[in-house]
């Protein structure tokens, strides 16, 4: 999620809380329609899990469009593969695995606001194409093929 660089720390913290609440509310509504699951929303990061790449992309597009209409831009990263999902407490989850790490890096390290970045494999699973780029992911030097959607 985008933040204003000139925000005072207290204002930025309140803006982040309000934005997290808005994303959680909107994401919670959208995710149910597409057979997904909200894993967590903390600070400026939200993680959702889907069994179907097409559903995940539809969710990302709807979430991006709805928030853009409210003048909030997102950086979204998507990857696919096996993950470890575990319940920390009733209805409180966390997730781990390479797809989580790569999606996070796509959003936070190479992403641009207003753009969905998916690994090439995920784009193929979703049956879509877009502008393809190769990125070297910071902190590890992994080179990946990315599709901007």
Beta strands, then each sheet from edge to edge (+ up, - down):
strand 1: 36-42
strand 2: 45-50
strand 3: 75-78
strand 4: 84-89
strand 5: 92-96
strand 6: 115-119
strand 7: 131-136
strand 8: 143-148
sheet 1: 1+ 2-
sheet 2: 3+ 6+ 8- 7+
sheet 3: 4+ 5-
end
